[in-house]
Amino acid sequence: KVGKIAGCLVTEGTIKKGKKIRLLRDNVVVHSGDLETLKRHTEEAKEVNQGMECGISIKDYNDIQENDIIECFNIESTPRKLEEKPNQ
């Protein structure tokens, strides 16, 4: 039903449900997309902290292999600002 679930260890930071992810294989981005499920001990989790193990499945992607690295990131949008230059 769910597809492929990767058993993972969070080595740095926090992984949060609903965030964007990048899958790296040999330091090359293989896939970029959405985190579909995040599980901790067979139960759904909202976030998993550094040093903890979890299960991750990626939306519309099943080619997860051993030693792949999954990075979790946020996309933030900041409005542009006009700045006046001082007279020279």
Secondary structure, 3 states (H helix, E strand, C coil): CCCCCEEEECCCCEEECCCEEEEEECCEEEEEEEEEEEEECCEECCEEECCCEEEEEECCECCCCCCCEEEEECCCCCCCCCCCCCCC
